[in-house]
Amino acid sequence: MWHDMMAVRISGGQSKGRSLKVGRGSTIRPTTGFVRSSLFSILNPYLADANILDLFAGSGALGIECLSRGAGHTDFVEVNPEHCRILRENLRELCLLDRVTVYRGRVEQVVKRLVGKYDIIFMDPPYEMHALDALVDRIMEKGLLTQKGKVVVERPREFVPPKIWYGLSLIRQRAYGNTVISIYQNSEGLW
């Protein structure tokens, strides 16, 4: 099946240079190596032993990159069974299964069941961005983010999220072509 897949390389940490399998399909848009490298140069100081939540995980590239760079644990959420299979294969190849939990299901449903706190939450949804409002509201309502926790949203340039978003404050934003990375922090941790 490898010929039906593309590969993405880990850009830093203990697994730097290792390839991840990524399934093909209209809903898979892996974050490019350049964007990932740039993003992790910002996030690196926050990764040591961090608890990560990778929503809309796909191949798991963002969450796996965190683990490679020193995060303690990553929870992955992916609805597509084939993408989950590839994600588990990637985790097995990199000997990371003991530091992860993989949830297969719709993000909105899985988030309702999650407990605990996350230092960084990634959201790179395959659908229209306006649907994120209810998801962000649920995350904040459930208290899933640590006091200084961050939410990283990868989005198309057309979607302009608010600077204050259900208890999150925009702290950094960068554009890479048509892709924009917005980093929010729990507003509690800013004061």
Residue pairs with C-beta under 8 A, 6 or more apart in sequence:
2 21
4 23
4 24
5 21
5 22
5 23
5 24
5 86
6 22
6 24
6 30
7 19
7 20
7 21
7 22
8 19
8 20
8 22
8 30
8 33
8 59
8 61
9 17
9 18
9 19
9 20
9 33
10 16
10 17
10 18
10 19
10 20
10 61
10 64
10 65
10 68
11 33
11 36
11 37
11 40
11 65
12 37
12 40
12 44
12 65
12 68
12 69
13 65
13 67
13 68
13 69
13 70
14 68
15 64
15 67
15 68
15 94
16 68
18 68
18 93
18 94
20 59
20 60
20 61
20 64
20 90
21 59
21 86
21 89
21 90
22 28
22 30
22 58
22 59
22 61
22 86
23 58
23 59
23 80
23 82
23 83
23 86
25 80
25 83
27 58
27 80
27 126
28 58
28 59
28 83
29 58
29 124
29 126
30 58
30 59
30 61
31 39
31 61
31 62
31 124
31 154
31 179
32 176
32 179
34 176
35 154
35 176
35 179
35 181
36 61
36 62
36 65
38 174
38 176
38 181
39 152
39 181
40 47
40 65
40 69
42 172
42 183
43 66
43 120
43 150
43 152
43 183
44 69
46 119
46 120
46 150
47 66
47 69
47 70
47 71
47 120
48 70
48 71
49 70
49 71
49 72
50 66
50 70
50 71
50 72
50 119
50 120
51 71
51 72
51 73
51 74
51 75
51 116
51 117
51 118
51 119
51 146
52 63
52 66
52 67
52 71
52 73
52 74
52 75
52 118
52 119
52 120
52 121
52 122
53 74
53 75
53 77
53 114
53 118
53 120
53 121
53 122
53 144
54 60
54 62
54 63
54 66
54 74
54 75
54 76
54 77
54 122
55 77
55 107
55 111
55 121
55 122
55 123
55 124
55 125
55 135
56 77
56 78
56 107
56 123
56 124
56 125
56 126
57 63
57 76
57 77
57 78
57 83
57 87
57 102
58 78
58 83
58 87
58 124
59 83
59 86
59 87
59 90
60 74
60 76
60 78
60 87
60 90
60 91
62 122
62 124
62 152
63 71
63 74
63 75
63 76
63 100
63 122
64 74
64 90
64 91
64 94
64 96
66 74
66 120
67 74
67 94
67 96
67 99
67 100
68 94
71 99
71 120
72 99
73 99
73 100
73 101
74 99
74 100
74 101
75 100
75 101
75 102
75 103
75 114
75 118
76 87
76 100
76 101
76 102
76 103
77 103
77 105
77 107
77 110
77 111
78 84
78 87
78 102
78 103
78 104
79 104
79 105
79 106
79 107
81 104
84 102
84 104
87 102
88 97
88 102
91 97
91 100
91 102
103 110
107 125
107 135
108 134
108 135
108 138
111 135
111 138
111 139
111 142
111 144
112 138
112 142
114 142
114 144
116 144
117 143
117 144
117 145
117 146
117 149
118 144
118 145
118 146
118 149
119 146
119 148
119 149
119 150
120 149
120 150
120 151
120 152
121 139
121 144
121 145
121 149
121 150
121 151
121 152
122 152
122 154
123 132
123 135
123 151
123 152
123 153
123 154
124 153
124 154
125 131
125 132
129 155
129 156
129 159
129 161
130 159
132 153
132 161
133 166
136 151
136 165
136 166
136 168
137 166
139 145
139 151
139 166
140 166
140 167
140 168
145 151
145 168
145 186
146 186
146 189
147 186
147 188
147 189
148 185
148 186
148 189
149 185
149 186
149 189
150 171
150 183
150 184
150 185
150 186
151 168
151 183
151 184
151 185
152 181
152 182
152 183
152 184
153 161
153 181
153 182
153 183
153 184
154 179
154 180
154 181
155 161
155 179
155 180
155 182
156 178
156 179
156 180
157 175
157 178
157 179
157 180
159 180
161 170
161 182
162 170
163 169
163 170
164 170
164 187
165 184
167 186
167 187
167 188
168 184
168 185
168 186
168 187
169 184
169 185
169 186
169 187
169 190
170 182
170 183
170 184
171 183
171 184
171 185
171 190
172 182
172 183
173 180
173 181
173 182
173 183
174 180
174 181
